[in-house]
């Protein structure tokens, strides 16, 4: 039986059970579609984890603020933070103790360390103004190894995910992930119907449930959801072409 301390590592390792299988699919504005297989998603998570460890000494007691919208990159940065054993504050953090603020809007943020994340599909650098000393994630992440480097042993007593209304410890993470309908696995489409930050908790809740059950995630961002609001036929074509088993509506 997998212990709570091993839950994240075990869940992410399961992505490689079928490395060519789609695990994370994103629908964005203007018909944008990105698909990451288990192997590719695993590489992204490993690279990002390595950055967090090598740049910020990520481990238990280290905290990161993830100020990102409902997007496939939020999934990668959250899973990487969890793999490092650190705490992920989802949304703008009120804590002064965060090791870094990870955001797609660095120009209007103040923090000791800032990591700028581009939301563009194939971005090689951040397209915008960067504060002095900020790390450009688009270029920096790619310099790290596809293989996971050193990570500390997970401390089950530490907070894994901190939301404005709820916090989940590493000890409680397995049961929390299992306590969602999405934990049945399969191909699950999560449709985000607004830009509300309140969607981030159920989004990540369902994603962890899906992956812990060996399933695949399809995320439809708010822009894509708005584009097909009055086009039920197009939405149905997506559901059929992606072989969706379950649709979850957020917002």
Secondary structure, 3 states (H helix, E strand, C coil): CCCHHHHHHHHHHHHHCCCCCEEEEEECCCCCEEEEEHHHHHHHHHHHHHHHHHHHCCCCCCEEEEECCCCHHHHHHHHHHHHHCCEEEECCCCCCCEEEEEECCHHHCCCCCEEECCCCCCCCCCCCCCCCCCEEHHHHHHHCCCCCCCCCCCCCCCEEEECCCCEEEHHHHHHHHHCCHHHHCCEEEEEECCCCCCHHHHHHHHHHHHHHCCCEEEEECHHHHHHCCCCHHHHHHHHHHCCCCEEEEEC
